[in-house]
């Protein structure tokens, strides 16, 4: 084949990322290559005081890292109940799972007296 006969096709895609590479919740499966202590230290360096570590009593899951901004809107217990019902059944040991967990709050029928304005 002659050098002039070569054709290259290149597809390129890129996007900005944020550190850590997840924003809401990270679930660490038991026997994962990444350890709880190492991940905790990494998060503390990347986002000081940004995530709460919650240990879990589950056969496949060791720990859940939750963004503290979420915990200002909903309790850790409620977050865990939601994850236990909707996410945990699909996680195997050794996995590291990022969960997009957006909380939307709606308040209706607010009554304000003129004296409160």
MMTF fields as JSON, N, C-alpha, C and O atoms, coordinates in Angstrom:
{
  "mmtfVersion": "1.0.0",
  "mmtfProducer": "UNKNOWN",
  "numBonds": 467,
  "numAtoms": 468,
  "numGroups": 117,
  "numChains": 1,
  "numModels": 1,
  "chainsPerModel": [1],
  "groupsPerChain": [117],
  "chainIdList": ["A"],
  "bondAtomList": [4, 2, 8, 6, 12, 10, 16, 14, 20, 18, 24, 22, 28, 26, 32, 30, 36, 34, 40, 38, 44, 42, 48, 46, 52, 50, 56, 54, 60, 58, 64, 62, 68, 66, 72, 70, 76, 74, 80, 78, 84, 82, 88, 86, 92, 90, 96, 94, 100, 98, 104, 102, 108, 106, 112, 110, 116, 114, 120, 118, 124, 122, 128, 126, 132, 130, 136, 134, 140, 138, 144, 142, 148, 146, 152, 150, 156, 154, 160, 158, 164, 162, 168, 166, 172, 170, 176, 174, 180, 178, 184, 182, 188, 186, 192, 190, 196, 194, 200, 198, 204, 202, 208, 206, 212, 210, 216, 214, 220, 218, 224, 222, 228, 226, 232, 230, 236, 234, 240, 238, 244, 242, 248, 246, 252, 250, 256, 254, 260, 258, 264, 262, 268, 266, 272, 270, 276, 274, 280, 278, 284, 282, 288, 286, 292, 290, 296, 294, 300, 298, 304, 302, 308, 306, 312, 310, 316, 314, 320, 318, 324, 322, 328, 326, 332, 330, 336, 334, 340, 338, 344, 342, 348, 346, 352, 350, 356, 354, 360, 358, 364, 362, 368, 366, 372, 370, 376, 374, 380, 378, 384, 382, 388, 386, 392, 390, 396, 394, 400, 398, 404, 402, 408, 406, 412, 410, 416, 414, 420, 418, 424, 422, 428, 426, 432, 430, 436, 434, 440, 438, 444, 442, 448, 446, 452, 450, 456, 454, 460, 458, 464, 462],
  "bondOrderList": [1, 1, 1, 1, 1, 1, 1, 1, 1, 1, 1, 1, 1, 1, 1, 1, 1, 1, 1, 1, 1, 1, 1, 1, 1, 1, 1, 1, 1, 1, 1, 1, 1, 1, 1, 1, 1, 1, 1, 1, 1, 1, 1, 1, 1, 1, 1, 1, 1, 1, 1, 1, 1, 1, 1, 1, 1, 1, 1, 1, 1, 1, 1, 1, 1, 1, 1, 1, 1, 1, 1, 1, 1, 1, 1, 1, 1, 1, 1, 1, 1, 1, 1, 1, 1, 1, 1, 1, 1, 1, 1, 1, 1, 1, 1, 1, 1, 1, 1, 1, 1, 1, 1, 1, 1, 1, 1, 1, 1, 1, 1, 1, 1, 1, 1, 1],
  "groupList": [{"groupName": "UNK", "atomNameList": ["N", "CA", "C", "O"], "elementList": ["N", "C", "C", "O"], "formalChargeList": [0, 0, 0, 0], "bondAtomList": [1, 0, 2, 1, 3, 2], "bondOrderList": [1, 1, 2], "singleLetterCode": "X", "chemCompType": "L-PEPTIDE LINKING"}],
  "groupTypeList": [0, 0, 0, 0, 0, 0, 0, 0, 0, 0, 0, 0, 0, 0, 0, 0, 0, 0, 0, 0, 0, 0, 0, 0, 0, 0, 0, 0, 0, 0, 0, 0, 0, 0, 0, 0, 0, 0, 0, 0, 0, 0, 0, 0, 0, 0, 0, 0, 0, 0, 0, 0, 0, 0, 0, 0, 0, 0, 0, 0, 0, 0, 0, 0, 0, 0, 0, 0, 0, 0, 0, 0, 0, 0, 0, 0, 0, 0, 0, 0, 0, 0, 0, 0, 0, 0, 0, 0, 0, 0, 0, 0, 0, 0, 0, 0, 0, 0, 0, 0, 0, 0, 0, 0, 0, 0, 0, 0, 0, 0, 0, 0, 0, 0, 0, 0, 0],
  "groupIdList": [1, 2, 3, 4, 5, 6, 7, 8, 9, 10, 11, 12, 13, 14, 15, 16, 17, 18, 19, 20, 21, 22, 23, 24, 25, 26, 27, 28, 29, 30, 31, 32, 33, 34, 35, 36, 37, 38, 39, 40, 41, 42, 43, 44, 45, 46, 47, 48, 49, 50, 51, 52, 53, 54, 55, 56, 57, 58, 59, 60, 61, 62, 63, 64, 65, 66, 67, 68, 69, 70, 71, 72, 73, 74, 75, 76, 77, 78, 79, 80, 81, 82, 83, 84, 85, 86, 87, 88, 89, 90, 91, 92, 93, 94, 95, 96, 97, 98, 99, 100, 101, 102, 103, 104, 105, 106, 107, 108, 109, 110, 111, 112, 113, 114, 115, 116, 117],
  "secStructList": [7, 7, 4, 4, 4, 7, 7, 7, 7, 7, 7, 7, 7, 7, 7, 7, 7, 7, 1, 1, 1, 7, 1, 1, 3, 3, 3, 3, 3, 6, 6, 7, 1, 1, 7, 2, 2, 2, 2, 2, 2, 2, 2, 2, 2, 2, 1, 6, 6, 7, 3, 3, 3, 3, 3, 7, 7, 7, 1, 1, 3, 3, 3, 3, 3, 3, 3, 2, 2, 2, 2, 6, 6, 1, 7, 2, 2, 2, 2, 2, 2, 2, 2, 2, 2, 2, 6, 4, 4, 4, 7, 7, 6, 6, 7, 3, 3, 3, 3, 7, 7, 7, 7, 7, 7, 7, 7, 7, 7, 7, 7, 7, 7, 4, 4, 4, 7],
  "xCoordList": [0.848, 0.0, 0.886, 1.876, 0.547, 1.27, 0.83, -0.341, 1.758, 1.43, 0.322, -0.464, 0.242, -0.772, -2.171, -3.161, -2.253, -3.542, -4.202, -5.34, -3.524, -4.072, -5.09, -4.919, -6.148, -7.184, -7.434, -7.556, -7.506, -7.796, -9.141, -9.422, -9.963, -11.209, -11.136, -10.906, -11.329, -11.237, -12.513, -12.941, -13.108, -14.259, -13.793, -13.152, -14.097, -13.606, -14.753, -15.56, -14.822, -15.841, -15.229, -14.445, -15.573, -15.075, -16.033, -16.824, -15.953, -16.796, -16.09, -15.195, -16.502, -15.934, -16.415, -17.571, -15.533, -15.931, -15.686, -14.919, -16.337, -16.141, -15.588, -15.862, -14.825, -14.292, -15.018, -15.244, -15.382, -15.251, -16.157, -17.061, -15.917, -16.652, -18.111, -18.736, -18.641, -20.066, -20.491, -19.652, -21.751, -22.204, -23.096, -23.076, -23.871, -24.901, -24.569, -24.333, -24.554, -24.361, -23.435, -23.531, -22.542, -21.679, -21.862, -21.743, -22.152, -22.354, -21.149, -20.8, -20.515, -19.338, -19.738, -20.144, -19.621, -19.936, -18.86, -17.702, -19.252, -18.276, -17.263, -17.58, -16.044, -14.934, -14.589, -14.083, -14.858, -14.523, -13.027, -12.38, -12.486, -11.062, -10.753, -9.71, -11.669, -11.514, -11.994, -13.081, -11.204, -11.586, -12.289, -12.152, -13.041, -13.79, -12.864, -13.151, -11.768, -10.855, -10.181, -10.073, -9.728, -9.092, -10.038, -9.664, -11.258, -12.248, -12.587, -12.72, -12.725, -13.028, -11.934, -12.22, -10.692, -9.569, -9.542, -9.275, -9.815, -9.849, -10.932, -10.691, -12.122, -13.213, -12.873, -13.2, -12.226, -11.88, -10.878, -10.909, -9.994, -9.053, -9.747, -9.473, -10.635, -11.303, -12.421, -12.541, -13.233, -14.374, -14.424, -15.184, -13.614, -13.571, -14.941, -15.677, -15.27, -16.528, -17.753, -18.79, -17.631, -18.723, -19.609, -20.737, -19.106, -19.867, -19.937, -18.983, -21.089, -21.316, -21.117, -21.624, -20.387, -20.17, -21.166, -21.21, -21.965, -22.966, -22.69, -22.811, -22.318, -22.092, -23.439, -24.413, -23.477, -24.73, -24.608, -23.564, -25.692, -25.741, -26.449, -27.656, -25.659, -26.204, -25.167, -23.969, -25.591, -24.649, -23.752, -22.656, -24.193, -23.408, -22.809, -21.935, -23.267, -22.872, -22.188, -22.642, -21.064, -20.311, -20.674, -20.967, -20.652, -20.791, -21.509, -21.458, -22.176, -22.794, -22.234, -22.258, -21.732, -21.251, -22.345, -22.729, -22.85, -23.96, -23.517, -22.933, -23.8, -23.508, -24.286, -25.49, -23.594, -24.234, -25.327, -26.21, -25.288, -26.367, -27.695, -28.746, -27.654, -28.873, -29.406, -30.616, -28.491, -28.897, -29.479, -30.045, -29.344, -30.024, -31.495, -32.291, -31.854, -33.222, -33.986, -35.203, -33.282, -33.906, -32.926, -31.713, -33.438, -32.562, -31.817, -32.267, -30.687, -29.913, -30.691, -30.536, -31.539, -32.355, -33.323, -33.509, -33.932, -34.863, -34.122, -34.611, -32.956, -32.141, -31.835, -31.994, -31.396, -31.069, -32.287, -32.169, -33.452, -34.675, -34.999, -35.391, -34.835, -35.091, -34.099, -34.482, -32.822, -31.791, -31.99, -31.836, -32.335, -32.543, -33.651, -33.553, -34.687, -35.824, -35.575, -35.991, -34.9, -34.833, -33.482, -33.412, -32.408, -31.075, -30.301, -29.73, -30.28, -29.484, -29.731, -28.776, -30.982, -31.209, -30.452, -30.312, -29.97, -29.304, -27.778, -27.093, -27.245, -25.806, -25.174, -25.681, -24.055, -23.29, -22.068, -21.646, -21.505, -20.266, -19.182, -19.118, -18.343, -17.221, -17.537, -16.623, -18.805, -19.167, -19.035, -19.104, -18.844, -18.824, -19.867, -19.68, -20.963, -22.116, -22.365, -22.45, -22.478, -22.836, -24.346, -24.919, -24.99, -26.44, -26.772, -26.331, -27.546, -28.06, -29.297, -30.303, -29.238, -30.298, -30.679, -30.079, -31.665, -32.096, -33.342, -34.29, -33.328, -34.45, -35.121, -34.479, -36.398, -37.197, -38.224, -38.941, -38.295, -39.228, -40.278, -39.96, -41.519, -42.636, -43.478, -43.836, -43.79, -44.633, -45.856, -45.727, -47.049, -48.292, -49.143, -49.008, -49.997, -50.994, -50.375, -50.784, -49.412, -48.788, -49.667, -50.042, -49.984, -50.797, -49.916, -49.287, -49.881, -49.06, -49.97, -50.71, -49.9, -50.673, -49.938, -48.715, -50.682, -50.074, -49.023, -48.014, -49.243, -48.315, -46.978, -45.975, -46.957, -45.718, -44.885, -43.744, -45.439, -44.715, -43.854, -43.177],
  "yCoordList": [-1.182, 0.0, 1.235, 1.3, 2.157, 3.406, 4.364, 4.368, 5.18, 6.17, 7.106, 7.568, 7.387, 8.306, 7.699, 8.418, 6.377, 5.696, 5.62, 5.159, 6.056, 5.957, 7.063, 8.213, 6.657, 7.608, 7.418, 6.291, 8.505, 8.464, 9.142, 10.2, 8.527, 9.129, 9.261, 8.277, 10.462, 10.705, 11.377, 12.384, 10.815, 11.429, 11.874, 11.099, 13.094, 13.646, 14.302, 15.022, 14.05, 14.633, 14.926, 14.126, 16.06, 16.342, 17.28, 17.98, 17.286, 18.152, 18.453, 17.722, 19.531, 19.923, 18.95, 18.528, 18.603, 17.79, 18.582, 19.546, 18.171, 18.789, 17.727, 16.539, 18.151, 17.228, 17.433, 18.576, 16.386, 15.003, 14.727, 15.51, 13.621, 13.351, 12.939, 12.401, 13.18, 12.991, 14.153, 14.752, 14.476, 15.653, 15.338, 16.074, 14.269, 14.053, 12.926, 13.168, 11.701, 10.534, 9.537, 9.304, 8.955, 7.881, 6.69, 6.82, 5.533, 4.312, 3.408, 3.075, 3.016, 2.156, 0.735, 0.472, -0.171, -1.569, -2.226, -1.809, -3.252, -4.013, -4.649, -5.004, -4.792, -5.397, -4.612, -5.179, -3.328, -2.476, -2.207, -2.177, -2.012, -1.688, -0.395, -0.273, 0.577, 1.825, 1.617, 1.081, 2.031, 1.856, 3.077, 4.186, 2.857, 3.938, 5.032, 6.216, 4.655, 5.642, 6.465, 7.686, 5.796, 6.507, 7.469, 8.602, 7.028, 7.909, 9.086, 10.216, 8.825, 9.904, 10.962, 12.16, 10.523, 11.476, 12.246, 13.448, 11.566, 12.239, 13.314, 14.428, 12.979, 13.95, 15.142, 16.281, 14.885, 15.973, 16.925, 18.129, 16.387, 17.248, 18.013, 19.196, 17.352, 17.967, 18.927, 20.018, 18.516, 19.31, 19.24, 18.452, 20.064, 19.994, 20.154, 21.093, 19.232, 19.237, 19.241, 19.805, 18.614, 18.639, 17.409, 17.457, 16.28, 15.041, 14.389, 14.417, 13.802, 13.032, 11.556, 11.07, 10.854, 9.421, 8.668, 8.86, 7.81, 7.035, 5.553, 5.052, 4.861, 3.417, 2.707, 3.125, 1.623, 0.928, -0.534, -1.159, -1.07, -2.486, -3.229, -3.466, -3.591, -4.25, -5.251, -4.991, -6.376, -7.418, -6.999, -7.539, -6.046, -5.637, -4.239, -3.881, -3.445, -2.042, -1.739, -2.143, -1.003, -0.629, 0.767, 0.966, 1.728, 3.128, 3.927, 3.591, 4.987, 5.937, 7.321, 7.751, 8.011, 9.381, 10.293, 10.183, 11.201, 12.075, 13.531, 13.966, 14.272, 15.698, 16.357, 16.142, 17.162, 17.78, 18.765, 19.052, 19.289, 20.17, 19.424, 20.006, 18.15, 17.332, 17.175, 17.21, 17.0, 16.747, 17.982, 17.874, 19.146, 20.323, 20.34, 21.082, 19.535, 19.493, 18.258, 18.309, 17.157, 15.878, 15.131, 15.216, 14.416, 13.741, 12.566, 11.991, 12.223, 11.081, 9.79, 8.917, 9.656, 8.45, 8.297, 7.201, 9.413, 9.356, 9.059, 8.303, 9.648, 9.369, 7.885, 7.267, 7.301, 5.871, 5.008, 4.016, 5.362, 4.578, 4.61, 3.595, 5.767, 5.879, 5.028, 4.317, 5.1, 4.317, 2.819, 2.028, 2.429, 1.012, 0.407, -0.744, 1.17, 0.668, 0.717, -0.188, 1.765, 2.017, 1.789, 1.656, 1.74, 1.64, 0.416, -0.321, 0.2, -0.884, -2.255, -3.015, -2.61, -3.941, -4.195, -5.345, -3.149, -3.294, -3.197, -3.174, -3.14, -2.965, -4.272, -4.96, -4.594, -5.793, -5.392, -4.236, -6.355, -6.101, -5.643, -6.094, -4.747, -4.265, -3.088, -2.496, -2.732, -1.628, -0.282, -0.189, 0.746, 2.124, 2.846, 3.004, 3.282, 3.791, 5.259, 5.644, 6.066, 7.472, 7.608, 7.065, 8.334, 8.499, 9.984, 10.818, 10.292, 11.642, 11.764, 11.105, 12.592, 12.667, 14.14, 14.854, 14.579, 15.977, 16.087, 15.317, 17.051, 17.288, 18.59, 19.639, 18.514, 19.694, 19.879, 18.942, 21.079, 21.37, 22.334, 23.339, 22.019, 22.866, 23.169, 22.265, 24.433, 24.848, 25.539, 26.446, 25.107, 25.647, 26.29, 25.993, 27.154, 27.773, 28.503, 28.299, 29.334, 30.124, 31.344, 32.078, 31.538, 32.681, 33.627, 33.228, 34.892, 35.893, 37.054, 37.587, 37.431, 38.565, 39.847, 39.849, 40.93, 42.224, 42.611, 43.228, 42.261, 42.641, 41.892, 42.326, 40.773, 39.994, 40.507, 40.081, 41.418, 41.938, 43.094, 43.646],
  "zCoordList": [0.0, 0.0, 0.0, 0.73, -0.774, -0.918, 0.188, 0.569, 0.711, 1.743, 1.288, 2.115, 0.043, -0.469, -0.475, -0.605, -0.335, -0.356, 1.025, 1.128, 2.078, 3.438, 3.683, 3.28, 4.36, 4.767, 6.259, 6.74, 6.968, 8.4, 8.638, 8.075, 9.473, 9.908, 11.413, 12.117, 11.907, 13.344, 13.807, 13.243, 14.829, 15.492, 16.863, 17.573, 17.25, 18.497, 19.247, 18.659, 20.543, 21.389, 22.742, 23.253, 23.33, 24.67, 25.385, 24.753, 26.712, 27.52, 28.827, 29.253, 29.45, 30.733, 31.812, 31.803, 32.727, 33.868, 35.138, 35.148, 36.193, 37.498, 38.427, 38.26, 39.385, 40.365, 41.686, 42.083, 42.361, 41.934, 40.734, 40.442, 40.044, 38.801, 39.006, 38.092, 40.167, 40.427, 41.309, 41.982, 41.319, 42.048, 43.245, 44.231, 43.182, 44.188, 45.167, 46.35, 44.663, 45.531, 44.848, 43.643, 45.633, 45.146, 46.077, 47.295, 45.497, 46.28, 46.068, 44.936, 47.169, 47.134, 47.506, 48.638, 46.554, 46.812, 47.661, 47.649, 48.392, 49.189, 48.261, 47.126, 48.75, 48.009, 46.746, 45.777, 46.759, 45.618, 45.603, 46.65, 44.411, 44.28, 45.021, 45.663, 44.929, 45.645, 47.07, 47.289, 48.026, 49.422, 49.982, 49.464, 51.046, 51.686, 52.209, 52.035, 52.842, 53.418, 52.328, 52.441, 51.273, 50.169, 49.477, 49.175, 49.226, 48.6, 49.509, 49.04, 50.801, 51.749, 51.733, 51.722, 51.733, 51.702, 50.389, 50.378, 49.294, 47.992, 47.959, 47.496, 48.448, 48.455, 49.341, 49.007, 50.455, 51.365, 50.721, 50.974, 49.89, 49.165, 48.039, 47.834, 47.315, 46.168, 46.572, 46.016, 47.538, 47.984, 49.511, 50.073, 50.182, 51.65, 52.28, 51.976, 53.154, 53.894, 52.977, 53.325, 51.807, 50.84, 50.847, 50.356, 51.411, 51.359, 52.724, 53.501, 52.997, 54.215, 53.881, 52.869, 54.724, 54.546, 55.417, 56.632, 54.788, 55.529, 55.304, 54.186, 56.376, 56.286, 56.21, 56.836, 55.431, 55.15, 55.565, 55.382, 56.126, 56.482, 55.348, 55.392, 54.329, 53.143, 52.662, 52.774, 52.134, 51.729, 50.568, 50.419, 49.742, 48.578, 48.683, 47.894, 49.647, 49.708, 51.032, 52.103, 50.92, 52.114, 52.603, 53.782, 51.69, 52.081, 50.999, 49.816, 51.434, 50.518, 50.849, 52.003, 49.825, 49.979, 49.434, 48.269, 50.287, 49.904, 49.976, 50.969, 48.921, 48.906, 50.039, 50.178, 50.851, 52.015, 51.624, 52.433, 50.403, 49.951, 49.894, 50.164, 49.547, 49.529, 50.947, 51.172, 51.903, 53.285, 53.974, 55.062, 53.35, 53.901, 53.497, 54.073, 52.521, 52.015, 52.476, 52.65, 52.672, 53.034, 53.95, 53.759, 54.923, 55.881, 55.252, 54.261, 55.833, 55.374, 55.452, 54.599, 56.481, 56.627, 55.447, 54.919, 55.048, 53.92, 52.619, 51.779, 52.457, 51.267, 51.198, 50.145, 52.315, 52.335, 52.035, 51.316, 52.568, 52.287, 50.791, 50.215, 50.173, 48.732, 47.951, 47.022, 48.328, 47.642, 47.857, 46.926, 49.091, 49.397, 48.538, 48.111, 48.29, 47.523, 46.017, 45.294, 45.538, 44.101, 43.439, 42.217, 44.223, 43.628, 44.123, 43.32, 45.423, 46.001, 45.373, 45.208, 45.012, 44.44, 43.13, 42.713, 42.491, 41.195, 41.289, 40.267, 42.515, 42.705, 43.156, 44.042, 42.524, 42.885, 43.687, 43.664, 44.394, 45.122, 44.152, 43.008, 44.626, 43.838, 42.939, 42.364, 42.8, 41.914, 42.617, 43.842, 41.818, 42.265, 41.409, 40.203, 42.032, 41.305, 41.632, 42.798, 40.588, 40.729, 40.559, 39.615, 41.475, 41.429, 41.276, 42.068, 40.258, 40.062, 40.943, 40.684, 41.975, 42.986, 43.157, 43.961, 42.405, 42.463, 43.331, 43.178, 44.24, 45.125, 44.693, 44.64, 44.389, 44.054, 45.159, 45.51, 45.706, 46.794, 46.278, 45.641, 46.558, 46.144, 47.372, 48.127, 47.568, 48.687, 48.099, 47.276, 48.525, 47.975, 49.064, 50.251, 48.629, 49.51, 50.706, 51.849, 50.434, 51.482, 51.755, 50.841, 53.027, 53.415, 54.221, 55.202, 53.788, 54.467, 54.854, 54.027, 56.112, 56.584, 56.216, 56.076, 56.06, 55.75, 56.789, 56.445, 58.034, 59.119, 58.992, 59.558, 58.256, 58.079, 56.91, 56.735, 56.103, 54.954, 55.307, 54.44]
}
